[in-house]
Amino acid sequence: MSVPTWENHYINGKWVPSTTPGKYLEVTDSNTGQVCARVPAGSKADAQKAIEAARAAFDGWAQCPLEERKAAMKRVLEIWQTKKAKAIEWLQKELGCTAAFAKNVQANMVDLHFATSLALIDTVSFEEKMAMGTLVVKEPVGVVGCITPWNYPLNQIAAKVCPAMLVGCTVVLKPSEATPICAYLLAEAIDEAGVPAGVFNMVMGDGPGCGEAIAEHPDVDLVSFTGSTRAGR
């Protein structure tokens, strides 16, 4: 039986081939111990392309009215509902959780974080005049690198990328190579929602291949990393 294989990263609004054709990371089915999928073993060059796209998109997205950014995130959430069934299937394979936990918890983490962010964004004061007359202005920080772990994959991804995009940041995501397929499904929802090119980018790869390039790049203004000490090193 052939192994499902993903060939592309998501960069600048397009599905683009890896700079390392023929090199893959294998995803293990936690139920059988067999390989159930393959994804690109991305490189620093792939991460560089994603970072460049995010940097180029930042000014336009940051200046986009909040109502338009909210509408985009609402579209992502709506389209995600059509991806859930497949996400539940893959979470049982790549993550190894039960069908009930995949359906009732893991797959709903996107709903939780997107809906919560959308509900709370209007309570944020982006400009606030202080008692002594000082004006405090909150601005998007810039390009955000998001590096996420395997154990609650959609939870960590949604908790990082939605708030960042909603306030006007652009994103480069490197999900865990152990649970990458659910990340592909969310990236599909973002693409189909028409989020402007470069606002969200995703590269597949391991820590030395892609994660390190994101963490050390001068054009990445903030890194949100969740993982073990070993992975961080």
Contacts in CASP RR format, 6 or more apart in sequence:
PFRMAT RR
TARGET T0000
AUTHOR 0000-0000-0000
METHOD contacts of the structure
MODEL  1
MSVPTWENHYINGKWVPSTTPGKYLEVTDSNTGQVCARVPAGSKADAQKA
IEAARAAFDGWAQCPLEERKAAMKRVLEIWQTKKAKAIEWLQKELGCTAA
FAKNVQANMVDLHFATSLALIDTVSFEEKMAMGTLVVKEPVGVVGCITPW
NYPLNQIAAKVCPAMLVGCTVVLKPSEATPICAYLLAEAIDEAGVPAGVF
NMVMGDGPGCGEAIAEHPDVDLVSFTGSTRAGR
3 35 0 8 1.000
3 36 0 8 1.000
3 37 0 8 1.000
3 38 0 8 1.000
4 36 0 8 1.000
4 37 0 8 1.000
4 38 0 8 1.000
5 24 0 8 1.000
5 37 0 8 1.000
5 38 0 8 1.000
5 39 0 8 1.000
6 37 0 8 1.000
6 38 0 8 1.000
6 39 0 8 1.000
6 40 0 8 1.000
6 180 0 8 1.000
6 181 0 8 1.000
6 184 0 8 1.000
6 204 0 8 1.000
7 17 0 8 1.000
7 18 0 8 1.000
7 21 0 8 1.000
7 40 0 8 1.000
8 15 0 8 1.000
8 16 0 8 1.000
8 17 0 8 1.000
8 18 0 8 1.000
8 40 0 8 1.000
9 15 0 8 1.000
9 16 0 8 1.000
9 17 0 8 1.000
9 18 0 8 1.000
9 40 0 8 1.000
9 42 0 8 1.000
9 46 0 8 1.000
9 49 0 8 1.000
9 50 0 8 1.000
9 201 0 8 1.000
9 202 0 8 1.000
9 203 0 8 1.000
9 204 0 8 1.000
10 16 0 8 1.000
10 187 0 8 1.000
10 190 0 8 1.000
10 191 0 8 1.000
10 200 0 8 1.000
10 201 0 8 1.000
10 202 0 8 1.000
11 46 0 8 1.000
11 49 0 8 1.000
11 50 0 8 1.000
11 53 0 8 1.000
11 198 0 8 1.000
11 201 0 8 1.000
11 202 0 8 1.000
11 203 0 8 1.000
12 49 0 8 1.000
12 50 0 8 1.000
12 53 0 8 1.000
12 56 0 8 1.000
12 57 0 8 1.000
12 197 0 8 1.000
12 198 0 8 1.000
12 201 0 8 1.000
13 53 0 8 1.000
13 191 0 8 1.000
13 196 0 8 1.000
13 197 0 8 1.000
13 198 0 8 1.000
13 200 0 8 1.000
13 201 0 8 1.000
14 197 0 8 1.000
15 191 0 8 1.000
16 49 0 8 1.000
17 40 0 8 1.000
18 40 0 8 1.000
18 41 0 8 1.000
18 42 0 8 1.000
18 43 0 8 1.000
18 46 0 8 1.000
18 204 0 8 1.000
19 42 0 8 1.000
19 43 0 8 1.000
19 45 0 8 1.000
19 46 0 8 1.000
19 49 0 8 1.000
20 40 0 8 1.000
20 41 0 8 1.000
20 42 0 8 1.000
20 43 0 8 1.000
20 46 0 8 1.000
23 40 0 8 1.000
23 41 0 8 1.000
23 42 0 8 1.000
24 38 0 8 1.000
24 39 0 8 1.000
24 40 0 8 1.000
24 41 0 8 1.000
25 38 0 8 1.000
25 39 0 8 1.000
25 40 0 8 1.000
25 41 0 8 1.000
25 177 0 8 1.000
25 180 0 8 1.000
25 204 0 8 1.000
25 205 0 8 1.000
25 206 0 8 1.000
26 35 0 8 1.000
26 37 0 8 1.000
26 38 0 8 1.000
27 35 0 8 1.000
27 36 0 8 1.000
27 37 0 8 1.000
27 38 0 8 1.000
27 39 0 8 1.000
27 93 0 8 1.000
27 94 0 8 1.000
27 177 0 8 1.000
27 178 0 8 1.000
27 179 0 8 1.000
27 180 0 8 1.000
27 181 0 8 1.000
28 34 0 8 1.000
28 35 0 8 1.000
28 36 0 8 1.000
28 94 0 8 1.000
28 178 0 8 1.000
29 35 0 8 1.000
29 36 0 8 1.000
29 93 0 8 1.000
29 94 0 8 1.000
30 93 0 8 1.000
30 94 0 8 1.000
30 95 0 8 1.000
30 96 0 8 1.000
31 92 0 8 1.000
31 93 0 8 1.000
31 96 0 8 1.000
36 93 0 8 1.000
36 94 0 8 1.000
37 93 0 8 1.000
37 94 0 8 1.000
37 180 0 8 1.000
37 181 0 8 1.000
39 177 0 8 1.000
39 180 0 8 1.000
39 181 0 8 1.000
39 184 0 8 1.000
39 204 0 8 1.000
39 205 0 8 1.000
40 46 0 8 1.000
40 204 0 8 1.000
40 205 0 8 1.000
41 204 0 8 1.000
41 205 0 8 1.000
41 206 0 8 1.000
41 209 0 8 1.000
42 203 0 8 1.000
42 204 0 8 1.000
42 205 0 8 1.000
42 209 0 8 1.000
42 210 0 8 1.000
43 209 0 8 1.000
43 210 0 8 1.000
44 209 0 8 1.000
44 210 0 8 1.000
44 212 0 8 1.000
44 213 0 8 1.000
46 203 0 8 1.000
46 205 0 8 1.000
46 210 0 8 1.000
47 172 0 8 1.000
47 174 0 8 1.000
47 203 0 8 1.000
47 209 0 8 1.000
47 210 0 8 1.000
47 211 0 8 1.000
47 213 0 8 1.000
47 214 0 8 1.000
47 217 0 8 1.000
48 213 0 8 1.000
48 217 0 8 1.000
50 172 0 8 1.000
50 201 0 8 1.000
50 202 0 8 1.000
50 203 0 8 1.000
51 143 0 8 1.000
51 172 0 8 1.000
51 201 0 8 1.000
51 213 0 8 1.000
51 214 0 8 1.000
51 217 0 8 1.000
51 219 0 8 1.000
51 220 0 8 1.000
52 219 0 8 1.000
53 197 0 8 1.000
53 198 0 8 1.000
53 201 0 8 1.000
54 143 0 8 1.000
54 170 0 8 1.000
54 171 0 8 1.000
54 172 0 8 1.000
54 198 0 8 1.000
54 199 0 8 1.000
54 201 0 8 1.000
54 219 0 8 1.000
55 143 0 8 1.000
55 170 0 8 1.000
55 219 0 8 1.000
56 198 0 8 1.000
57 170 0 8 1.000
57 196 0 8 1.000
57 197 0 8 1.000
57 198 0 8 1.000
57 199 0 8 1.000
58 140 0 8 1.000
58 142 0 8 1.000
58 143 0 8 1.000
58 168 0 8 1.000
58 169 0 8 1.000
58 170 0 8 1.000
60 196 0 8 1.000
61 69 0 8 1.000
61 165 0 8 1.000
61 168 0 8 1.000
61 169 0 8 1.000
61 170 0 8 1.000
61 196 0 8 1.000
61 199 0 8 1.000
62 139 0 8 1.000
62 140 0 8 1.000
62 142 0 8 1.000
62 168 0 8 1.000
62 169 0 8 1.000
64 168 0 8 1.000
64 196 0 8 1.000
66 121 0 8 1.000
69 165 0 8 1.000
69 166 0 8 1.000
69 167 0 8 1.000
69 168 0 8 1.000
70 118 0 8 1.000
70 121 0 8 1.000
70 166 0 8 1.000
72 165 0 8 1.000
72 193 0 8 1.000
72 194 0 8 1.000
72 195 0 8 1.000
72 196 0 8 1.000
73 114 0 8 1.000
73 117 0 8 1.000
73 118 0 8 1.000
73 162 0 8 1.000
73 165 0 8 1.000
73 166 0 8 1.000
74 118 0 8 1.000
75 193 0 8 1.000
75 194 0 8 1.000
76 114 0 8 1.000
76 162 0 8 1.000
76 189 0 8 1.000
76 190 0 8 1.000
76 193 0 8 1.000
76 195 0 8 1.000
77 110 0 8 1.000
77 111 0 8 1.000
77 114 0 8 1.000
77 115 0 8 1.000
77 118 0 8 1.000
78 193 0 8 1.000
79 189 0 8 1.000
79 192 0 8 1.000
79 193 0 8 1.000
80 110 0 8 1.000
80 111 0 8 1.000
80 114 0 8 1.000
80 186 0 8 1.000
80 189 0 8 1.000
82 189 0 8 1.000
83 185 0 8 1.000
83 186 0 8 1.000
83 188 0 8 1.000
83 189 0 8 1.000
84 107 0 8 1.000
86 185 0 8 1.000
87 102 0 8 1.000
87 106 0 8 1.000
87 107 0 8 1.000
87 154 0 8 1.000
87 182 0 8 1.000
87 185 0 8 1.000
88 99 0 8 1.000
88 102 0 8 1.000
88 103 0 8 1.000
88 106 0 8 1.000
88 107 0 8 1.000
90 181 0 8 1.000
90 182 0 8 1.000
90 185 0 8 1.000
91 97 0 8 1.000
91 102 0 8 1.000
91 106 0 8 1.000
91 107 0 8 1.000
91 153 0 8 1.000
91 154 0 8 1.000
91 179 0 8 1.000
91 182 0 8 1.000
92 98 0 8 1.000
92 99 0 8 1.000
92 102 0 8 1.000
93 181 0 8 1.000
94 178 0 8 1.000
94 179 0 8 1.000
94 180 0 8 1.000
94 181 0 8 1.000
94 182 0 8 1.000
95 102 0 8 1.000
95 106 0 8 1.000
95 150 0 8 1.000
95 151 0 8 1.000
95 153 0 8 1.000
95 179 0 8 1.000
95 182 0 8 1.000
97 105 0 8 1.000
97 106 0 8 1.000
106 152 0 8 1.000
106 153 0 8 1.000
106 154 0 8 1.000
106 155 0 8 1.000
106 182 0 8 1.000
107 154 0 8 1.000
109 152 0 8 1.000
109 154 0 8 1.000
109 155 0 8 1.000
109 158 0 8 1.000
109 159 0 8 1.000
110 154 0 8 1.000
110 157 0 8 1.000
110 158 0 8 1.000
110 186 0 8 1.000
112 155 0 8 1.000
112 158 0 8 1.000
113 155 0 8 1.000
113 158 0 8 1.000
113 159 0 8 1.000
113 162 0 8 1.000
113 163 0 8 1.000
114 158 0 8 1.000
114 162 0 8 1.000
117 162 0 8 1.000
117 163 0 8 1.000
117 166 0 8 1.000
118 166 0 8 1.000
121 166 0 8 1.000
121 167 0 8 1.000
124 138 0 8 1.000
124 167 0 8 1.000
125 138 0 8 1.000
126 137 0 8 1.000
126 138 0 8 1.000
126 139 0 8 1.000
127 135 0 8 1.000
127 136 0 8 1.000
127 137 0 8 1.000
127 138 0 8 1.000
128 135 0 8 1.000
128 136 0 8 1.000
129 135 0 8 1.000
129 136 0 8 1.000
130 136 0 8 1.000
140 167 0 8 1.000
140 168 0 8 1.000
140 169 0 8 1.000
141 169 0 8 1.000
141 221 0 8 1.000
141 222 0 8 1.000
142 168 0 8 1.000
142 169 0 8 1.000
142 170 0 8 1.000
142 221 0 8 1.000
142 222 0 8 1.000
143 169 0 8 1.000
143 170 0 8 1.000
143 171 0 8 1.000
143 172 0 8 1.000
143 219 0 8 1.000
143 220 0 8 1.000
143 221 0 8 1.000
143 222 0 8 1.000
144 160 0 8 1.000
144 164 0 8 1.000
144 169 0 8 1.000
144 170 0 8 1.000
144 171 0 8 1.000
144 172 0 8 1.000
144 220 0 8 1.000
144 221 0 8 1.000
144 222 0 8 1.000
144 223 0 8 1.000
144 224 0 8 1.000
145 171 0 8 1.000
145 172 0 8 1.000
145 173 0 8 1.000
145 174 0 8 1.000
145 214 0 8 1.000
145 215 0 8 1.000
145 220 0 8 1.000
145 222 0 8 1.000
145 223 0 8 1.000
145 224 0 8 1.000
146 157 0 8 1.000
146 160 0 8 1.000
146 161 0 8 1.000
146 164 0 8 1.000
146 171 0 8 1.000
146 172 0 8 1.000
146 173 0 8 1.000
146 174 0 8 1.000
146 223 0 8 1.000
146 224 0 8 1.000
147 174 0 8 1.000
147 207 0 8 1.000
147 211 0 8 1.000
147 214 0 8 1.000
147 215 0 8 1.000
147 223 0 8 1.000
147 224 0 8 1.000
147 225 0 8 1.000
147 226 0 8 1.000
147 227 0 8 1.000
148 156 0 8 1.000
148 157 0 8 1.000
148 160 0 8 1.000
148 173 0 8 1.000
148 174 0 8 1.000
148 175 0 8 1.000
148 176 0 8 1.000
148 183 0 8 1.000
148 226 0 8 1.000
149 156 0 8 1.000
149 176 0 8 1.000
149 226 0 8 1.000
149 227 0 8 1.000
149 228 0 8 1.000
149 231 0 8 1.000
150 176 0 8 1.000
150 178 0 8 1.000
150 179 0 8 1.000
153 175 0 8 1.000
153 176 0 8 1.000
153 179 0 8 1.000
153 182 0 8 1.000
153 183 0 8 1.000
154 182 0 8 1.000
154 183 0 8 1.000
154 186 0 8 1.000
156 226 0 8 1.000
157 173 0 8 1.000
157 175 0 8 1.000
157 183 0 8 1.000
157 186 0 8 1.000
158 186 0 8 1.000
160 171 0 8 1.000
160 173 0 8 1.000
160 224 0 8 1.000
160 226 0 8 1.000
161 171 0 8 1.000
161 173 0 8 1.000
161 200 0 8 1.000
164 170 0 8 1.000
164 171 0 8 1.000
164 224 0 8 1.000
165 171 0 8 1.000
165 195 0 8 1.000
165 199 0 8 1.000
165 200 0 8 1.000
169 221 0 8 1.000
169 222 0 8 1.000
170 198 0 8 1.000
170 199 0 8 1.000
170 200 0 8 1.000
170 201 0 8 1.000
171 199 0 8 1.000
171 200 0 8 1.000
171 201 0 8 1.000
172 201 0 8 1.000
172 202 0 8 1.000
172 203 0 8 1.000
172 214 0 8 1.000
172 220 0 8 1.000
173 183 0 8 1.000
173 187 0 8 1.000
173 200 0 8 1.000
173 201 0 8 1.000
173 202 0 8 1.000
173 203 0 8 1.000
174 202 0 8 1.000
174 203 0 8 1.000
174 204 0 8 1.000
174 205 0 8 1.000
174 207 0 8 1.000
174 210 0 8 1.000
174 211 0 8 1.000
174 214 0 8 1.000
175 183 0 8 1.000
175 202 0 8 1.000
175 204 0 8 1.000
177 204 0 8 1.000
177 205 0 8 1.000
177 206 0 8 1.000
180 204 0 8 1.000
183 202 0 8 1.000
184 202 0 8 1.000
187 200 0 8 1.000
187 202 0 8 1.000
190 200 0 8 1.000
203 210 0 8 1.000
203 214 0 8 1.000
204 210 0 8 1.000
205 211 0 8 1.000
207 231 0 8 1.000
214 220 0 8 1.000
214 223 0 8 1.000
215 223 0 8 1.000
215 225 0 8 1.000
225 232 0 8 1.000
END
